[in-house]
Amino acid sequence: MSATKHANSTKLLLSGASLILIIFAYAVAYVQADVLTAKGRPTAIDIKIDKLTNGKLEYRLRTGRPTSKPVEQIEYLQITGWPLFNLAEKQQRDNHMRQAANSYEKLLSELTDAPVQDKDPQLPETDRLDRIMLVQCRLLRVYDSQGRFDRAVDLYLKIIERMPACLETLRPTNIPTAGSIFIQSALSSVNSAIKRHRQDALSTSLRKWRDTWPGQQQTDDHTSTDRQTASRPGESSEIKNLRNKLPQIQSMIDTGQFDQALQQIKSLNSTSAGMLRADLYYWQARAWLGKSSAQNTRDQNNRSLQRAALAFMRVVIHYPNHKYGPECLYRTGLICRKLGRPNLTVRIFSELERKYPLSNPWVERAQKELSRL
């Protein structure tokens, strides 16, 4: 009897061990396969993702048959042996966008610091996935859903300059309202890209897209008028009168008469002011900045800071060679830090170093702030 029980126990142990081995083998087989969900399509499992090229993610089915999907249609991915990427994808799928953005950003940092291997022709095809590009595409999707238009645009520009096939398909769609400091930052990035590409197809496409942004067509018209006014020989009596009033405006701001200064600037700020509009924008920003420190509530303070940043950026964008340009970028960076956007502060200070390398006082201040950040 005991022998029979022993035999039965042995069989149970063997069958249990076999079951564990079967489950383990299945799990290993599953882990070794990639997963892809495209918009409007069932999830594809047991596939192998090969590469991202010409705006499409190429992969092989279980049968070995190659296929592809446009990258903008990809809803969800899991890639074997890439745990942080897989975590970011799950966070995005579960609508934990802030955590997903942090995970993707960490991935980009790791990939940027790592040696570049995916261009080595000796590597097998499965190792040639452009991981940086893929993470950028996925992160762009997250930033766009969050309304972080400035960051989404920066990623979009990086992607299309390496993969022009995505020019029309990966554009951020969550465009903020006119006057947002985020649209001004994005505008600066797009204008720089347009200048880099001169009159090619990419530049033309970006220009048309930019002109659809809220308030942008009006801004362009004003810029054109300013240039025409500034190009006229001599100086009109109106311009002379405006130039004489600038010290009065500065005095108002220095003595804390911010509302009076803003009212005066509003009455003077028109297209007929020509290049002196840059000075008016600068002092308008200084007035809003001063007013922010006297606000009663945090919301009022933040709104004044945002208005100040917008006015500063108008100087930088429309009058990049103006004497106040470096200072305006520096002050905008400080405002972004006050508004809880340290990452944007770092980018603005980096742009200050790049755009105005000889503006030592402001660059030096920015470098000190960067070291603190």
Long-range contacts (C-beta under 8 A, 24 or more apart in sequence): 31-80, 32-80, 33-62, 33-80, 34-59, 34-77, 34-78, 34-79, 34-80, 35-76, 35-77, 35-78, 36-69, 36-74, 36-76, 36-77, 36-78, 37-74, 37-75, 37-76, 37-77, 38-69, 38-73, 38-74, 38-75, 39-73, 39-74, 39-75, 40-73, 41-69, 43-76, 48-126, 49-77, 49-79, 49-129, 50-125, 50-126, 50-128, 50-129, 51-125, 51-128, 51-129, 51-130, 52-129, 52-130, 52-133, 52-134, 52-137, 52-163, 53-130, 53-163, 54-163, 54-165, 55-163, 55-165, 55-166, 55-169, 55-170, 56-165, 57-134, 70-169, 71-134, 71-137, 71-166, 71-169, 71-170, 72-137, 72-166, 72-169, 72-170, 74-137, 74-138, 77-138, 79-129, 82-131, 84-110, 85-131, 85-135, 88-138, 89-138, 92-138, 92-141, 92-142, 97-142, 97-145, 97-146, 98-146, 100-142, 101-139, 101-142, 101-143, 101-146, 101-148, 104-135, 104-138, 104-139, 104-142, 105-139, 107-131, 107-135, 108-132, 108-135, 108-136, 108-139, 111-135, 133-159, 133-162, 133-163, 137-166, 137-170, 140-170, 140-172, 143-172, 144-172, 144-173, 144-174, 145-174, 146-174, 147-174, 147-176, 147-182, 148-182, 149-174, 149-175, 149-176, 149-180, 149-182, 149-183, 149-186, 150-182, 150-183, 150-185, 150-186, 150-189, 150-344, 151-343, 152-186, 153-186, 153-189, 153-190, 154-186, 154-189, 154-347, 157-189, 157-190, 157-193, 160-202, 161-193, 161-202, 164-201, 164-202, 167-201, 167-202, 167-205, 168-205, 171-209, 175-213, 175-214, 176-214, 177-214, 178-213, 178-214, 178-215, 178-216, 179-215, 179-310, 180-306, 180-310, 181-306, 181-309, 181-310, 181-313, 181-332, 181-335, 181-336, 183-213, 183-214, 183-215, 184-309, 184-310, 184-313, 184-314, 184-317, 185-313, 185-344, 185-347, 185-348, 187-213, 187-216, 187-317, 188-313, 188-316, 188-317, 188-351, 191-317, 219-318, 222-271, 222-277, 222-318, 223-318, 225-271, 226-271, 226-273, 226-274, 226-275, 226-277, 226-318, 229-271, 229-272, 229-273, 229-274, 229-275, 230-274, 230-275, 236-272, 238-272, 239-272, 239-273, 239-274, 239-276, 242-268, 242-273, 242-276, 243-276, 246-276, 246-279, 246-283, 249-283, 250-283, 252-287, 253-283, 253-286, 253-287, 253-290, 256-290, 256-294, 258-287, 258-288, 258-290, 258-291, 258-294, 259-291, 261-287, 262-287, 262-288, 262-291, 275-319, 275-322, 277-318, 277-319, 278-315, 278-318, 278-319, 278-322, 278-324, 279-324, 281-311, 281-312, 281-314, 281-315, 281-319, 282-311, 282-312, 282-315, 282-324, 282-328, 284-311, 285-309, 285-310, 285-311, 285-312, 285-315, 285-328, 285-331, 289-331, 289-335, 302-339, 305-335, 305-338, 305-339, 306-335, 306-339, 308-335, 309-335, 309-336, 309-339, 320-355, 325-355, 325-356, 326-352, 326-355, 326-356, 326-359, 326-362, 326-363, 327-362, 329-355, 329-356, 329-362, 330-362, 330-365, 330-366, 333-366, 333-369, 334-369, 337-369, 337-373, 342-373, 345-369, 345-373, 346-370, 346-373
